[in-house]
Amino acid sequence: MPFARAIDAEIHYEDSGGGGPVLLLGHEFLMDRTMFASQIAALTPEFRLVSWDARGHGRTRDEGLPFTYWTCARDALTVLDHLGVERAVVGGISQGGIIALRTALLAPERVTALVLLTTEAHEPLPAELSNARRFLDKWYEDGPRPALAEHLARWLIGDDDWYRAVWVKRWLTRDPNATEVAAGAMLGRDAVLDRLAEIACPTLIVHPTHSGVPLAHARELAARLPDARYLEIEGARQTVNMTHPVAVNNAIRQFLREPAVSRVTSRPRTGEIPLRREP
């Protein structure tokens, strides 16, 4: 299995290969790189997709120590270094998008564009912190865990029975300590709102209307980024790339074909950010 070696971890990744522009994708909290199967099937070989497992997730090997999303941003760059990729489009969903923003702030010369799904630049709201703590406290009890896993799957994915069953099975076999450490990165994240003006590269933001990330946060993200395109998908769940893959794949494909992206430029556009909905 392919791994990129960081100082204190081995980062697992999958590379579709090919000669097209590289799109590096980071996954949702508690999920892994396999959630991008629809994107890999639809967008290759025109584009080269590299999906990777964050610390505490999937097949990445780490020491189980606390980490931040800035650490994960360095891990993303480690994957690019390992592959010999100097510049790439960097993206992800929720946790993965949060990491992608930090990757662009750490190494703007390496990031040609951003693809952000269900992403925000805010720190956790008080309600998020309290709800997550109650959830995690119950997660350690064997009795409630299956029902909690099913509830989480329905909230993230919706009514797709097959997808829900796949992820519930994986969650029930996860190491609870790894979940606690990974949650620490999510719940301890800092806000980067005041630094968004530093990110000059073209950015695609896709946001579901049924999500744990408030619409206002996603719209503010789009408004503050100098060169953003924003798409809301009505009725989509948190894992919008899984619940509405055709709409997401079409949006990514169109974005990556834009001259400003395909020519690997980062000149910001001026003017108002267009908002639109897709049924």
C-alpha positions in Angstrom: 0.0 0.0 0.0 1.3 3.5 -0.8 2.4 5.7 2.1 4.1 9.1 2.4 6.3 9.3 5.4 6.0 12.3 7.7 8.1 12.9 10.8 5.8 11.0 13.1 3.3 9.3 10.7 2.9 7.3 7.5 0.1 8.9 5.4 -1.8 6.5 3.3 -3.0 7.7 -0.1 -4.4 6.4 -3.4 -3.3 7.8 -6.7 -5.4 7.4 -9.8 -2.4 8.1 -12.0 -2.5 9.8 -15.4 -1.0 12.9 -16.9 -3.8 15.4 -16.1 -3.7 18.1 -13.4 -3.5 16.7 -9.9 -6.4 17.1 -7.5 -5.6 16.2 -3.9 -8.7 15.3 -1.9 -9.1 15.1 1.9 -12.1 13.3 3.5 -14.8 14.1 6.1 -14.3 13.5 9.8 -14.7 9.8 10.7 -14.5 8.8 7.1 -11.6 8.0 4.8 -10.3 8.4 1.2 -12.8 5.8 -0.1 -15.6 8.4 0.1 -14.3 9.9 -3.1 -15.0 6.8 -5.3 -17.6 8.6 -7.4 -15.2 11.5 -8.1 -12.3 9.2 -9.0 -14.6 7.2 -11.4 -16.0 10.3 -13.1 -13.0 12.6 -13.3 -10.2 10.3 -14.3 -8.3 10.1 -16.6 -8.8 13.7 -17.5 -7.6 14.6 -14.0 -5.2 12.8 -11.7 -7.0 12.3 -8.3 -5.0 11.6 -5.2 -7.1 10.9 -2.1 -5.5 10.5 1.3 -6.3 9.4 4.9 -5.9 11.9 7.7 -4.3 11.0 11.0 -6.7 8.9 13.1 -8.5 7.7 10.0 -8.4 5.0 7.4 -5.0 3.2 6.9 -2.8 6.1 7.9 -0.4 5.1 10.7 0.4 7.6 13.4 1.3 7.4 17.1 -2.1 8.3 18.4 -1.0 11.7 19.8 -3.0 14.9 19.6 -2.6 16.9 16.4 -4.1 19.9 14.7 -5.4 20.6 11.2 -2.2 22.6 10.6 -0.3 19.3 11.2 -2.7 17.7 8.6 -2.0 20.5 6.2 1.7 19.6 6.4 0.8 15.9 5.9 -1.0 16.9 2.6 2.2 18.6 1.4 4.1 15.5 2.4 1.9 13.5 0.1 2.6 15.9 -2.8 6.3 15.8 -2.0 6.3 12.0 -2.0 4.7 12.0 -5.4 7.0 14.6 -6.8 4.1 17.0 -7.4 5.2 20.6 -7.2 1.8 22.2 -7.6 -1.7 20.8 -7.3 -5.4 21.7 -6.9 -6.1 20.9 -3.2 -9.5 20.2 -1.9 -11.7 18.2 0.5 -15.0 18.0 2.3 -15.7 19.3 5.8 -12.6 18.3 7.7 -10.7 17.8 4.4 -11.7 21.3 3.2 -10.6 22.8 6.5 -7.2 21.2 6.0 -7.1 22.4 2.4 -7.5 26.0 3.5 -4.6 25.6 5.9 -2.5 24.0 3.2 -3.1 27.0 0.9 -2.1 29.3 3.8 1.1 27.3 4.6 2.3 26.9 1.0 0.4 29.2 -1.4 3.1 28.5 -4.1 2.1 24.8 -4.0 -1.7 25.3 -4.4 -3.0 26.3 -7.8 -6.7 26.2 -6.8 -9.0 25.0 -4.0 -12.1 22.7 -4.2 -14.0 23.1 -0.9 -17.1 21.0 -0.1 -19.1 21.6 3.1 -16.3 23.7 4.4 -16.1 26.7 6.8 -13.3 28.9 8.1 -14.9 29.5 11.6 -13.9 28.0 14.9 -16.5 25.6 16.5 -19.7 27.2 17.8 -20.6 26.5 21.4 -23.5 24.3 20.4 -21.1 22.2 18.2 -18.8 21.7 21.2 -21.5 20.7 23.6 -23.3 18.3 21.2 -20.0 16.7 20.2 -19.0 16.1 23.8 -22.3 14.4 24.6 -22.0 12.3 21.5 -18.4 11.2 22.3 -19.3 10.4 25.9 -22.0 8.0 24.7 -19.7 6.6 21.9 -17.5 4.9 24.5 -20.5 2.9 25.9 -21.0 -0.4 24.0 -24.7 -0.3 24.4 -25.6 3.0 22.7 -22.8 2.9 20.0 -24.7 1.0 17.2 -27.7 3.3 17.5 -25.4 6.4 17.6 -23.5 5.1 14.5 -26.8 4.6 12.6 -27.9 8.1 13.6 -24.6 9.6 12.5 -24.8 7.8 9.2 -28.4 9.0 8.5 -27.3 12.6 9.3 -24.2 12.5 7.1 -25.5 10.4 4.2 -29.3 10.4 4.3 -31.5 7.6 3.0 -29.0 5.5 1.1 -29.2 2.2 3.0 -26.1 0.6 1.3 -23.8 3.6 2.1 -25.1 3.8 5.6 -24.4 0.1 6.3 -20.9 0.4 4.9 -20.0 3.3 7.2 -21.8 2.0 10.3 -19.8 -1.2 10.1 -16.5 0.7 9.8 -17.3 3.0 12.7 -18.2 0.2 15.0 -14.8 -1.4 14.5 -12.9 1.9 15.0 -10.5 2.4 18.0 -12.4 4.8 20.3 -9.1 6.4 21.3 -8.4 7.3 17.7 -11.9 8.9 17.5 -11.3 10.9 20.6 -7.9 12.2 19.3 -9.3 13.0 15.9 -12.3 14.8 17.5 -9.8 16.9 19.4 -8.4 18.3 16.1 -12.0 19.1 14.8 -13.2 20.7 18.1 -10.0 22.5 18.8 -9.6 24.1 15.4 -8.8 27.8 15.1 -10.6 30.3 12.9 -8.9 31.4 9.7 -11.5 34.0 8.6 -9.1 36.9 9.0 -6.5 35.2 6.8 -8.8 34.3 3.8 -7.7 37.4 1.9 -4.3 35.8 1.6 -5.6 33.0 -0.5 -5.5 34.4 -4.0 -6.0 31.2 -6.0 -9.3 30.3 -7.7 -11.6 28.5 -5.4 -14.7 26.4 -5.9 -17.1 26.1 -2.9 -19.9 23.6 -3.0 -22.3 23.6 -0.1 -25.3 21.4 0.8 -28.4 23.0 2.3 -28.7 20.2 4.9 -25.4 20.3 6.7 -23.8 20.8 10.0 -21.9 23.8 8.5 -24.3 26.8 8.6 -25.1 28.3 5.2 -24.0 31.7 6.6 -20.6 30.3 7.3 -20.2 28.9 3.8 -21.4 32.1 2.2 -19.0 34.2 4.3 -16.2 31.9 3.2 -17.1 32.6 -0.4 -17.4 36.3 0.2 -14.1 36.6 1.9 -12.0 34.6 -0.6 -10.8 36.9 -3.4 -11.5 34.5 -6.3 -14.4 32.2 -5.3 -17.2 30.4 -7.2 -20.1 29.3 -5.0 -22.7 26.6 -5.5 -25.5 25.5 -3.1 -27.1 22.1 -3.7 -30.6 22.0 -2.4 -31.5 19.0 -0.3 -28.0 17.6 -0.2 -26.5 16.2 3.1 -23.2 16.8 4.7 -21.4 14.3 2.4 -22.6 16.1 -0.7 -20.1 14.4 -2.9 -21.8 11.1 -2.0 -25.4 12.1 -1.9 -25.3 14.3 -5.1 -22.2 13.0 -7.0 -23.3 14.1 -10.5 -23.8 17.7 -9.5 -20.6 17.8 -7.6 -18.6 16.0 -10.3 -19.9 18.4 -13.0 -19.1 21.4 -10.9 -15.5 20.2 -10.2 -15.0 19.3 -13.9 -16.2 22.6 -15.1 -14.0 24.4 -12.5 -10.9 22.5 -13.3 -11.4 23.2 -17.0 -11.6 27.0 -16.4 -8.7 28.8 -18.1 -7.7 30.5 -14.9 -7.3 27.1 -13.3 -6.0 25.0 -16.2 -3.4 27.6 -16.9 -2.3 27.3 -13.3 -2.8 31.0 -12.6 -3.9 32.6 -9.4 -5.1 36.1 -10.5 -8.0 37.1 -8.3 -11.2 38.3 -9.9 -13.1 41.3 -8.6 -16.8 41.8 -8.3 -19.7 40.2 -6.4 -19.7 36.5 -5.7 -22.6 34.9 -7.6 -24.9 32.7 -5.5 -27.1 30.1 -7.1 -28.9 26.9 -6.2 -29.1 23.6 -7.9 -32.0 21.3 -7.3 
